[in-house]
Amino acid sequence: MRITIPVAKVLAALLAEPGVERYGLDLMRMTGLPSGTLYPVLHRLRAAGWLAADWEAIDPVAAGRPARRYYRLTAVGVAQARRALADLRAAIPDGRPSWGGAEPTGAPAW
C-alpha cells in the first residue's frame, strides 16, 4: 500500500487508540481531512485488510440520526500501520514528517 500523507494521518489517528472504534466524522476531526479524502482512504485500507468496518446497531428513527459506520484497525492493520509509519519516520531526515499543518488531534507524537 502506498502511504500518502492522508493515509499516514488516518493510520496515526487510528493507532492513537487501536482498540477504539471511530466513525467518519470523528476521524475527520482527528485528521483534519475532508470527507472526499477520508472515505477513499478508509476504502483502500479496508480493501487491503488493514481496517474493519461495522454499522452501528441503532434505530435511526429513535436515535434521530442515521446509523454510524465504525472503523477499527485489524490485527494485521495494527502491525502494518506501525511498520508503515516507522518506515515513513526513517525516511524523513529529522524523523518528523511534515503534515502541512498541525498534527492530527489524538495521534501519537512523532
C-alpha positions in Angstrom: 0.0 0.0 0.0 1.2 3.5 -0.9 1.5 5.6 2.3 0.5 9.1 1.3 0.2 11.9 3.9 -3.6 11.4 4.2 -3.1 7.6 4.7 -0.4 8.4 7.3 -2.8 10.8 9.1 -5.6 8.2 9.2 -3.2 5.4 10.4 -1.7 7.7 13.1 -5.2 8.6 14.3 -6.3 5.0 14.5 -3.1 3.9 16.2 -3.5 6.5 18.9 -6.0 4.1 20.5 -6.0 0.9 18.4 -8.9 -0.8 20.3 -11.3 2.2 19.9 -13.8 2.2 17.1 -14.0 5.5 15.2 -16.7 6.9 12.9 -16.1 9.1 9.9 -16.8 12.5 11.5 -14.6 11.6 14.4 -11.7 10.7 12.0 -12.3 13.9 10.0 -11.9 15.9 13.2 -8.8 14.0 14.3 -7.0 14.2 10.9 -8.3 17.5 9.5 -9.1 15.6 6.3 -12.3 16.4 4.3 -14.8 13.6 3.7 -13.8 13.4 0.0 -10.2 12.5 1.1 -11.0 10.4 4.2 -13.5 7.9 2.8 -11.4 6.8 -0.2 -8.5 6.2 2.3 -10.8 4.2 4.5 -12.0 2.2 1.5 -8.3 1.5 0.5 -7.4 0.4 4.0 -10.5 -1.9 4.1 -9.6 -3.4 0.7 -6.1 -4.1 2.0 -7.4 -5.9 5.1 -6.0 -3.3 7.4 -9.4 -2.0 8.5 -12.7 -3.5 9.7 -15.9 -1.6 9.5 -19.3 -2.3 11.1 -22.6 -0.4 11.1 -23.9 0.8 14.5 -26.9 -1.2 15.7 -29.4 1.6 16.4 -32.9 2.5 15.2 -32.2 5.7 13.2 -35.8 7.0 13.9 -35.5 6.5 17.6 -31.9 7.9 17.7 -32.9 10.9 15.5 -29.8 10.3 13.3 -28.5 7.9 10.8 -26.5 4.9 12.0 -22.8 5.4 12.0 -20.2 3.2 10.4 -17.4 2.4 12.9 -13.9 1.7 11.8 -11.0 -0.1 13.6 -7.7 -1.5 12.7 -7.5 -5.2 12.3 -4.6 -7.1 14.0 -2.8 -7.1 10.6 -3.7 -3.5 10.2 -2.1 -2.5 13.5 1.1 -4.3 12.6 1.2 -2.9 9.1 0.3 0.6 10.2 3.1 0.6 12.8 5.6 -0.7 10.3 4.5 1.8 7.6 4.7 4.8 10.0 8.1 3.6 11.3 9.3 3.3 7.7 8.0 6.8 7.0 9.8 8.3 10.0 13.0 6.5 9.0 12.7 8.1 5.5 12.5 11.6 6.9 15.8 13.2 7.8 14.8 14.5 11.2 12.3 11.7 11.8 9.4 14.0 11.9 7.1 14.1 8.9 5.6 17.4 7.9 1.8 17.2 7.9 1.4 20.6 6.2 -0.2 21.9 9.4 -0.9 20.7 12.9 -0.5 17.0 13.7 -3.7 15.0 13.9 -5.5 15.5 17.2 -5.2 12.4 19.3 -2.4 11.0 17.1 0.7 9.7 18.8 3.6 12.1 19.0 6.3 11.6 16.4 
